[in-house]
Amino acid sequence: MLGAIPMDPTALIQLRKFLVPEIVYGVGALNLAGRHASNFGATKVLIVSDNGVIDAGWTAKVEESLRESGIPYGVYSGVTENPKDHEVMAGAKLYQQENCDLILAVGGGSPMDCAKGIGIVVGNNRHILKFEGVDEVSRPGPPLIFIPTTAGSSADVSQFAIITDTDRRVKIAIISKMVVPDIALVDPQTTTTMPKALTAATGMDALCHSFEAYVSSASSAITDMAALRSVQLIVDNLAGAYAHSTDMVCRDNMMMASLMAGLAFSNASLGLVHAMAHSLGGEKNLAHGECNAVLLEAVVHFNFQAAADKYTSLAAAMGVHTDGQPPDAVARDLVDRLVGLRRQVGITQRLKDMGVTPGEIPQLAENAAKDPCLATNPRVASVEQIASIYEKIYH
């Protein structure tokens, strides 16, 4: 009998896993909600949505699909931007009161993250804030069917849930395969009702996902492929989607870009941009995509030398001339390209405009330094260096 083949312990460092839900993509995917809920044997569904999505009519279409399949449902819409711990707990209470056995989220990142939190709570019978960090969710919750209505958060395919701790005024990251949805019904038509500002913010969020996944210390060939393609799609289509809300070519490409970015960052994790954005958004209750957008170029400048080859590939994907150019020139042109895209979609504010005061920066930096997203950033960042980055984008 052959003995076990010895493995070089250093080879374990190179091992990668890739988690992905079942994905149904295309116009009309939303109408399959009832069929898939029925396939799970659901007897009552909790729909998690928000008032904006309800007003746009997408939640009603999901309700119609469930009725056609003969499945009762309840609706929880008590979700606000940057979903709060108490909103998750209220949703979990409703789920249990209504005797539901499946959760169906319709909306952007906030309803989807809240739905993940509700699933965690009902599956583990503990307060949502007890699950902060990596692999802290021990038991799976009920089945999750997600229908994204924005092209950016990628919560429909990721193993991340971001919840605001309202006492500490920080966003916590819950990273676990237990929050990967079972099915994502990705219908690009749902993004046609997004306001321009939301199109811009979510598109820049997707760009940040791809950038950070690509330079992450946990990246792989699979995540790199998805991240680069996502960047190309965003560069070619974000401005068009922003200018023409019903342009289905741009909307379709942006939804695909968001999906690819989500597959990349869910499996390669993120970095300093998101660590700083979580701190900023948690303290000031700001839109996550806008926080990422104003932080991205400063973090790229900080990180560049630690991952120059990777950033050069990202620059090329954004249309920057890189052949024969020294790293400093590539870094400058890449940052300029990012600034140009951000301004093209109307994101021009700085931290001062977002209500941040200079006295708040030290605490923002302290909170960012504790964020788990920082673990895979290509360059180690001290609290002082993080504070310096905040200061550079203050004015």
N, C-alpha and C positions, 0 to 999 in steps of 0.2 A: 504494500500500500504506500502510495506516495505521501510524503510528509507535507505539511503546510509550507507554502512558498513564503519566505520571509519578506516583509514589506519594509521599505525604508521609511522610518518615522517622518522624515521631512516630506514624503509624498502626500501624507495626510493633509498637509497645509494646502495642497492644490486641489483637494476634493471640493466639488461644488454640487449643490442640489438646486433643482429648478421646480418651483411650485406654480401651478396654473389652474384656474377653474375650467370647467366646461364653458366654452364661449360660443354663443350664437350671434353672428354679426350680420348686419344689413338692415335696410329699411323694412319695417314690419316686424322686426324681432320683438318689439314691445308687446305685440298682440299675442305672443306665445306664452304670456305669463300664466294664464289659466291652465294650459296644457301641461306645463312643467310643474306647477304646483300639484296638479292631479297626479302626475307621475310619482311624486313623493308621497302620495296618499294623504295629503293635507286635509284635515277636517275643518280647520279655521285658520285663516292667514292674518297676521298683523302687517298691514302696510305702513311703512315708515316713510314720510314725505315731509315737505314743508309748504308754507303758504304760497310761495312763488311758483313752485311746480304745480300745485293744485290750481292756481289761477291760470296757468298756461294750458291746462287741460290734460296733461299727461297722466296724472293720477287717475282721472276719470276713465281714461282708456284702459288702464290696468284693472280698475274695478269692473269695467264691462267684460273684460276677458275672464275674470274670475267668476262673474255671474253666469257667463255662457258655459262655464265648466261646472256650474253648480256648487261652487265653493264659497261658503260664508267668509266674511272678513270684517276686521275692524281697522280703523285708520288712526294712527298716531302722528300728529303734525306739530307737536310741541318742540320743534327743533329750530334752533337759531344758528346763525353763522358761528363757526368755531364751537361745535356742540359741547354743552356743559355736562358736568358730572350729574347734576340733579335732573337734567333732561333725560339722560340715559336711565337713571333709576325710575323716573316716572314712566318711561316707556316699558321698562321691565315689569313694573307693577300692572300696567294695563294688559300686557301680554298674558300675565298669569290670571288676572281677573276675567279675561275673555276666553280663557282656556285655548289659546292658540297653540299650534304645533309647527308653524313655519313663519319665517320673517321674509318680507318682500320689500326691498328698499327702492324707491323711485326718487331720483334727484341727483344733486351734485355730491361733493365730498361730505358735506355736513350730515344729510340724512343717511348716507351710506356708513359713515363712521359711527353715528349714533346707533344704527341698526346692528353694527358689529358689537358695540358695547352692550346693547340689550341682549344679544345672543350670549355673550360672555357671562353676564349676570345671571340669566335664567339657567344657564348650563352649569354654573359653579356655585350659585347661591351665596355670593359675596359682593361687597361694594365694588364698583368699577375701578376705583382708585387703587385697589389691592393688586392690580395686574400690570402695573407699570414695569416696563423693561422688556427683555427678550425671553421668550419661552416661559412665561409665568402663568399661562392659561393651561391648566392640567386636564380639563375635560371639554369635549366639544359641546357646542350649543345646538340649537335646532337648525334645520336646513336654512340656507340663505340664498335667495334669488335676488340679484341686483340688476337694476336698470338705470344706467347713468344718463343724466340729461345735460351734462357739461362735458367738454373735451379738455380735461386737464388733471383732475384729482386722481384718477385711475384707481380709486378705492374699490371699484368693481372687480379688479383682478389682483389686488395686493394683499400682503400679509401684515399690513400696517393698519392701526386704528389710532387716531389722534383725538384725545379728549381733553377739554379744559378743566383743570382743577381750580375751581372758583375761589377756594380759600387761599391757596398759594399764588393764584393768578399766573399760572404757568400751564403750558400744554404738556401732557404726558404722552409718550409714545408706547403703545402696546404692540409688540411685534411677535406674531405667532402664526403658525400654519393653521391654527384653529379659527382664525378670522378670514381665511381665504374663502370667498363665496363658493358655493357649490356650482352655481350657474350664473353667468353674466349674459344678459340679453342686451346687446350693444346695438342701439338703433340710432344712426347718425341724424335722423330727421328730428329727434328730440332736441337737438342743439340749435335749431333754427329760431327758437323763441328766446334765446339768451340775449340780454341787453349787451350793448357794445362793451361796456366796462367789464362785464363778466367774461365775455369772449376773450378780451385782452388778458385779464388776470389768470384765467384758467389755461390759456395758451402758453403764457410765460411760465406757469407752474409746470406744465408738461415739459417745456424746454429745460427747466432746472432739474426735473427728474432725470432726463436723459443725460445731461451734463454730469450730474453727480454720480449716476450709476456707471457711466463710462470711465470715469477716473477713480472710482472706488477701489479700495484695496481688495475687495471681495468680488470684483468683476470677473467675467468669464467670456469665452468666445460667443456663447449664446446671448448673453446680456449685451455684449458689445455690438453685436449685429443689430439687435432691436433698437438700441440707443442711437446708433448712427443714422439708421433709417428714419427714426422719429425726428431727429434734428433736421434732416433734409426736408421732410414733409412740413414741418413747422415753418421753416424759412420760406418755403414756396407758397404756403397757404394761409398763414395766420393773418397777414394784412388783408387778404381777400375776404376771409371770413369776418373780419372786423368791419370792413367797409360795406359788405353786402351780406346781410344776415341770412338770406335765403339761397345763397349760392351753394347748391348741393355738392358740387365738386370740391370746393374748399371745405365745406362742413364734413363731408365724408373723409377727406384726407386728414383733417384735424382730429376727427374721432379715432381714426386709425393710428395717428401719431400718439394720441393719448394712451391708447391701448398698448402700443409697443413700448412707450416710456414706462407704463405701469409694469409690464412684464420684466423690463430691465431693472427698475429700482426695487421692485418687490424681492428680487433674487440677488441683487448686488448691494442693496442698501443705498444709503445716501451720504451726506457729508455736512460740511460746515454751513452751507447756505441754509439747509433745513434746520440745523441746530439753532442758528441765529433767528430764523423766521419763526420757529416755534416759541422761542423766548419772547420775541417782539410781539407776535400775535396774541400770546397768552396774557401778556401784561397790558396791552392796549386794546385788545379785542378787534384786531385789524384783519382785513381780508388776507388770507394766506398767500394767494397768488401774487398779490401786490407786494407783500413783504419779500417773497422770493425774487420778484422782478427787480426791486431796488437793491437787493443784496448781491445778485449774481455776479455782476462785472467786478465788484470789489473783491469777492472771494476768488474769482478766476485769477485776478492779478496776484493775490496772495499765494495761491496754490501753484501757479504756473510752473515754476522751476522744479517742483517736486514731481510733476507728471508732464513734462514738456512734450514728449512724443504723443501722448494721448490728447492733450489740448491742441496740438498741431493737427491731428486728425479731425477733431471737432471743428477747428477753424476752417479746414478744407470743406467739411460738410456744410458749413455756412457760407461758402462761396469766397472765402478769403484766399488770396494768392499766397501759397506757402512754399512753393518750390524754390530752393536756393536761398530762402530768407533766414536770417539769424533768429534765434528764439525770441530775443527782445522785440524784434519787429513783428513777429507773428503774434506775440502776446498783446502788443499795442493794437494791432489791426483787429484781433479777435474782440478785445474789449470795446473798441470803437463800433464794431458790427453789432455787438450786444446792445450797446447804448442806442444805436440807431434803430434797431428793431423795437426796443422798449418804447422809445419816443414815438415811433410810427404808429403804435397802437394806443397812444394817449397816456402812457404811464410816465409822468414827469416829476412826481413828488419826491421829496427827500424826507429823511426822518423828522426834521423840524416840521414839515408840512403835515406829518402823520400824528402830531401831538406828542412826540417824544421830547423830553427836556434833557439837557446835558447831565443833570444830576441822576437821571435814571439809567444812564449807560453802564455804570459799574455793576448794577444788579442784573441788567440784561445780559452782560457778559458772563457773570457768575452762573446764571441759569443756563445759558447756551453751552457752557463748558461741561455741564452735567448731562446733556442730551445724548442718548445712545447713538444718534446719527453721526456724532463726531468720531465714533470708533473707526469708521471706514474712510474718513477723509484722507487724501493722499499726503497731507502735511499735518504734523502735530501743531496744534494751536493752543497757546497759553491763554489764560484769562485776559492778560494784558494785551495780547495781540488781537483777541476778539474785540476788546473794547476799542482798540485803535481802528479796527475796520468799521465799527459802528460810527466812530467819530468822523471818519473820512466821508461817510455818506450822510452826515447830519445836515449839511447845507446844500 
